[in-house]
Amino acid sequence: MTDTIDRSEDASVLDRLVVRFSGDSGDGMQLTGDRFTSVSATFGNDLSTLPDFPAEIRAPAGTVNGVSSFQVHISDHEITTPGDEPNVLVAMNPAALKADLHRLEKGGTLIINEDAFDERNLEKAHYTSNPLDDGTISGYRVIKVPMTSMTKDACEPLGVKPRDAERSKNFFALGLVSFMYTRPIEPTVEWIEERFGKNEMVAGANTAAFKAGFHFGETTEAVGHRFEVRPAKLPAGEYTSITGNTALAWGLVAAGQLAKLPITLGSYPITPASDILHELSKHKHFGIRTVQAEDEIAAAGMALGAAFAGHLGITTTSGPGVALKSETISLAISIELPMLIIDIQRGGPSTGLPTKTEASDLNMALYGRHGEAPLPVVASYSPAQCFHAAIEAARIALKYRTPVILLSDGYLANGSEPWQIPDVDSLPDISVPFTIEPNGTDADGNPVFLPYLRDPDTLARPWAIPGTPGLMHRVGGLEKEDKTGNVNYTPENHQLMGDLRQAKLERIAADYPETEIVGDEDAEICVLGWGSTWAAIHSAVQRQRRDGKKLAWIHLEHLNPLPNDLGDKLKRFDKVLVPELNRGQLCQLVRGRYLIDAQPVSKVAGLPFRTREIEAAIDAARSAR
Amino acid sequence: MSDTAVNLTSKKDWASDQEVRWCPGCGDYGILQAVQQLMPELGIMPEKTVFISGIGCSSRFPYYMNTYGMHSIHGRAPAIATGLAVARPDLDVWVITGDGDGLSIGGNHLIHALRRNVNLKILLFNNRIYGLTKGQYSPTSPVGKVTKSTPFGSIDSPFNPLSVALGAEASFVARTHDLDRKHMMETFRAAHDHHGTAFVEIYQNCNVFNDGQFNDITKRSVRDEMMIDLVHGEPILFGAERQRGVMMGSDGFLRIVEVADVGLDAILVHDRYHSFPSLAFALARLNTDDHSPTPFGVFREVDRPEYTSAVANQVAAASESKGPGDLADLLRSNGTWHVN
C-alpha cells in the first residue's frame, strides 16, 4: 500500500461518481460518508452531498425505519447536486438494501455486507426470501463481502472483543470503497488517530478495519477494475469543505465582525437547525453570547432584548419554531429593531419530517403574522452560499432596523460542497452608527430625542441604546406616534405608520443588484427558482443548453421585497416555470404580483429535486402549445 | 438609603412626560410612586436603567418611567429582559408583570428566569384578576371566584406566587403591598441590592374589577392582627401587642400561637439567608386563606451564581485563552486545500 495516492496504471478514469453508503442508524454511515467526502475534497474533486437519516436516534436495529444513508457525488468538473442515481450502493444490512436498492442505477455496483443477511435481519427487513439468492439483485454488479467477520478477524490481534470489533465494519467498507475508487488513504488514517486517539483500542480497531477493507480490494478478484475521478478544474484558490449550517454559522460570526457588534443568539434545540447553535456556542472569543432558551418564544425574545441593548440579536430554528416566534417578530416589526430569524426549513405540517428537506415555509415567512406586518425575507441557495446569505440578511436588518427572516433548508443545512474561502477584507462593512445625540427640539426649543424620526433615505429609525444619556425612550407593541414614538391610536397616525412600515420595506429593493438572467435571454422558457432548488436547476440548465435547447433562468435570493426589475424580466418570456419544494408558493405570488401565467413545478416528498425531474418539466412545457 | 449611595438624581428625573392612564384609585399608582421615589436613593442613573414589561394593566408601567423601556408582549418580559441583561450586564433591568402575565401566559419564562438567576428585578403586581380584558379570573383568583368567565365560580386551584418562585429555585423572594409605600421601597431596595433574580409579589388592589381583594389583610383596621412583618434574625411576632407568633411544631409544621402560651423562646426566628428554602416555603404558605395572618417582607435571599456574570465570564475566559476571534482563521478551521 502506498502512503499517498495510488495512481495505479490500470485505474480507469470516470468523470463523476455517485456513492451511497447505507446501513443501520448505529452503523456509522454518516461518519463514513463524511470521510469519503473529506478525502475527495482534499483530493480536489468537486462534490455535493446528501445525508439522509431518520428522525429517530436509534430506530429498532435492522429495520427499514432505522436505515441511515449518505449520498456523495464527486466529479472532475463543476457539479451542484448530490446526483440523481447512485452508481455505487454500499448496503450494510438487508434493511439498507430494501430501502435504497431502487435508487441504484441499472447495472450499478452493489457492495453488500453478506454477514448481515441472516434469517433474523431478513425478517426484520420484511424479506420473505434472501434477496442475495432470489434474483432481486440480478442486473447489478454485485460484490458480496463478509465485512463483519473480516473486520473481527482484522481486529483480533489487537485484543479487541468481537462485539466491539464489529462496530468498526463501516471503516472496512470505507477502506474497500477507497481502494475501488482510488482514494488516498493517509488522510483517513490520520483522521482516525486524531478523532479516536484518546481510546487506543478504538483507534486501532478502526485503522485495522480500514486497512483490511483496502487490502481486501487489492487482493480479491471480485472487486476487479479500479476507477479514479480526477481533480476538478476549480478556480485557483484555497478551499474548504463546508455544510450549509456551518457556512451559515460562520456567516453570522462574520456579520457580527463586519457590523462591529457583539452577537447574542437565543435558540431552542430543533432539527435541522441545532448545529448552528452548537457551532456559535464554540466561538465565544468572537464576543458571541449563546443562550439555550426555555422555548422558541423565549429564544426570539432574548434576541430582541439583546437588539434593544445594541447587540446583533439572532434566533435560529425550523418551521415549528418560526410559528411560535411569530408574535415576537411582530413586536420587532413594531419597535423597528434589527433582528435575524433563521429558519432551516423541514417537511411539515406539524412535526412533519424533521430530518427531511422542504421549502414550504415561504408563505409563513412572508405572511405568517397578525396585522399588516411586512418584513424582508432572504433565501440561501447552496451550502456555501449560506455564508453570504447570513451577511446579507444582517446587512438589511441593521441598515433598515427590521427583523429579517433568512430561509435555508435541511438539504442545504447538512449537504456539503467545496468552498473557495473568501478574502475577509473583501467582505462588506455592514456597520451602522448608534444614535448618541438628541435629534429634535420640543416646543420650547430644548433638545429632545425622537425615537421614530426616520432617516429620509432608508426610513430607518434611530438606534439609541441603553446607557446613552439623554436618549431614554420607551418602545412597545402599541401603535407608535410618528416621530415621538408615544402611544397613539388615531386613525390618521395608524394609516401613516402602516404606510411607513411598507414604504421602508420597499426601499430595501433599491440596494439589490440587477436581476441576473442566466442562459438565453431570447429563450421561450424562463425557470424562476429560489432556495436549494438552485442545484438541480443549475444542472438542468447546463444539460439543456448543452443539448442545444434555449433556456433562461432567474434565481432569487431576495423573496421580500422582490427585485424591482423582476416583473419586467419575467414578462419577456412566453413561459415561466417555478420549481419549488412546496405546492407553488412563490409561483402563486408572482402570478398575482405580475399577472403572468407562471406554472408551478412542485415536489413535497422530503427530498430535493433530481435534475431529470426539472428537465422533464422543462421539456413538457416546451412541447406544450 | 444605603450609606454609600449618593443622590445624583431626584424623583422627577425618573418620571416620563406621559400622562398616567390607570383607572383613578388603582393600586398601581402607589407602586409607581414608590419606585420613582426609590430610584434616586439607589444612586443609579435613568440612562442605565431599563424597565421591561409584558401585557396587562401593570405592564403600562415602563411608559411612565423616564428610563429606557419596552412594553413587550404578553408573558414574555422575563425572556426579553434575559436577552437584554445577557447582552448588557452593566444595566439595571426591572421586569414589570402581573398575575396573568407572569403566572399564566408567561409562567414558563418566569420560572426559567428564576432558575437561571438572571440579574433581573421582577415586580409581580398581583390583583388576582384580569383587569385589562375587563374582569376574568386569573391564576391567582381563589376557587369559587365569580367573574365574567366564571359565572358559577372558578373551579381552578390558584397558584401561590411565592411557592412558584421558591419551587423554581428563586434566590430572592419577597412580598409587599400597594398601601405601604415605605415597605414597598424597603422591599424594592433589597431586591435591587440582590445580585440575581429578585422576585417581589405586590398585593395590588384593582378597584374596578376586584375591589377590596386584600382588605381583610391590609386595611388599616386589621393590619396588626393580619400582617406578619418578617424581620431577619428576629422572632416572628405580630398583633397589636406583638402577643402572637409563629412556632414550628414537633411535626415540622408552622402554627400561629399565643406567645403567652408557649413563651418567647419557642417562637420561630426568621432567617431569610438560610440556604434551604423549606422555611421560606412554609412561611409562604402560612396563610391558607385571606382570613389568616399573612407574612410580608423578604422570605428568602441567598447567594448563588448569577447568570449574566457567568455568561460574561465564559466570553472573557474564551477571549483570554484563544485571543480575540480571527475570522480568516475561523474559515480555515476545518482544514483546507489549495487549487492551483
Interface residues (C-beta under 8 A of the other chain):
Chain A: S38 A41 T42 G44 P231 L234 P235 A236 G237 E238 Y239 T240 S241 I242 T246 W250 V253 A254 Q257 P262 T264 G266 H283 K284 H285 F286 G287 I288 R289 V291 A293 E294 D295 I297 A298 A299 G301 M302 A303 L304 G305 A306 F308 A309 G310 H311 G313 E327 T328 S330 L331 I335 I421 P422 V424 P466 G467 T468 P469 G470 L471 M472 H473 R474 V475 G476 G477 L478 N486 V487
Chain B: S16 Q18 M45 P46 E47 K48 T49 V50 I52 I55 P62 Y63 M65 N66 T67 Y68 G69 M70 H71 S72 I73 R76 A79 I80 A81 T82 G83 L84 A85 V86 A87 R88 D90 L91 N108 H109 H112 V311 Q314 V315 A317 A318 S319 S321 K322 G323 P324 G325 L327 A328 L330 L331 R332 N334 G335 T336 W337 H338 V339 N340
